[in-house]
Amino acid sequence: MSNSVRAYPEPLRTIAANAIGVGFTPLGTPFAHPIRLFKIVNTTNQIILISWDGLVSHDIVPSNGFVLYDISSNKTSNSNDWNFAQGTQIHVTYSGVVAPTVGAVDLVAFYGQN
């Protein structure tokens, strides 16, 4: 019996530049599993703000940049591990006064399972 945990991807979440509103807009669907690692890629022509609650800015992703959240990819067991909770919804908006006109924001997420 192995104590190792395998990584499985959730479906890619994408929002086109022209769908990103002045207020926070959901980026795809909520996480279907407890997430160990996820990456947000911003291919738009504007700075993007990230929110976990849809109300407050929590992080920033530069234009044509990305951010990687890896809090437990090296763990060997699901017990007492940190994760981004199942059901978490990530939201995005743009920073500044000009809306993005090209590109998209993508979210790639992985969960662990024995």
C-alpha positions in Angstrom: 0.0 0.0 0.0 1.3 3.4 -1.0 1.0 6.6 1.0 1.5 8.7 -2.1 -1.2 11.0 -3.4 -1.8 11.4 -7.2 -2.6 14.7 -8.8 -5.8 15.0 -10.9 -6.8 18.1 -12.9 -10.1 19.8 -12.7 -11.6 21.2 -15.9 -9.9 24.4 -17.3 -11.7 27.6 -16.3 -11.6 30.5 -18.7 -13.0 34.0 -19.0 -12.6 36.1 -22.1 -11.2 39.6 -21.7 -14.5 41.2 -22.8 -16.5 39.3 -20.2 -14.5 40.7 -17.3 -16.6 43.3 -15.6 -15.9 46.4 -13.5 -17.0 44.5 -10.4 -15.7 41.0 -9.6 -16.8 38.3 -12.1 -16.7 34.6 -11.3 -13.8 32.7 -13.1 -15.6 29.5 -14.2 -17.2 27.3 -11.6 -16.4 26.7 -7.9 -13.8 24.1 -7.1 -15.3 20.6 -7.2 -12.6 19.2 -5.0 -10.2 20.4 -2.3 -7.5 22.0 -4.4 -3.8 21.5 -3.7 -2.4 23.6 -6.5 -3.7 26.1 -9.0 -2.4 28.6 -11.5 -4.1 31.7 -12.9 -2.8 32.9 -16.3 -3.6 36.4 -17.5 -3.1 36.8 -21.2 -5.2 40.1 -21.3 -3.7 43.5 -21.9 -4.6 44.7 -18.4 -3.7 44.0 -14.8 -6.2 41.5 -13.2 -7.2 41.5 -9.6 -8.1 38.2 -7.9 -10.7 37.7 -5.1 -11.7 34.7 -3.0 -14.9 36.3 -1.8 -16.0 38.5 -4.8 -15.8 41.6 -2.6 -12.2 42.3 -1.7 -9.0 42.1 -3.9 -6.6 39.5 -2.6 -4.0 39.3 -5.3 -2.8 40.8 -8.6 -1.8 39.2 -11.8 0.2 41.4 -14.3 -0.8 41.5 -17.9 0.7 38.5 -19.7 1.7 37.1 -16.4 0.6 34.3 -14.0 0.4 33.4 -10.4 0.9 29.9 -8.9 -0.7 28.8 -5.6 0.9 25.6 -4.4 0.2 24.9 -0.7 0.4 21.1 -0.5 1.5 19.5 -3.7 4.4 17.7 -1.9 2.2 16.0 0.8 1.8 12.3 0.9 -1.6 12.0 2.6 -4.8 14.0 2.5 -5.2 14.0 6.3 -4.5 17.4 8.0 -3.2 18.8 4.7 -3.8 22.4 3.7 -5.9 22.9 0.6 -8.2 25.4 -1.1 -11.6 24.3 0.0 -14.0 22.5 -2.2 -16.7 25.0 -3.3 -14.3 28.0 -3.4 -15.2 30.4 -6.2 -12.4 32.6 -7.6 -13.4 36.0 -9.0 -11.6 38.5 -11.3 -11.8 42.1 -12.2 -9.4 44.5 -13.9 -7.3 47.1 -12.2 -7.5 50.7 -13.5 -10.0 52.5 -15.7 -9.5 50.7 -19.0 -11.1 47.2 -19.5 -9.1 44.5 -21.1 -9.8 44.1 -24.8 -7.8 41.0 -25.8 -6.9 37.7 -24.3 -8.4 35.8 -21.4 -7.8 34.7 -17.8 -7.4 31.0 -17.3 -7.4 28.9 -14.1 -5.8 25.5 -14.0 -6.4 23.5 -10.8 -5.2 20.1 -9.4 -6.5 18.1 -6.5 -4.9 15.1 -4.8 -6.3 11.7 -4.2 -4.8 8.4 -3.0 
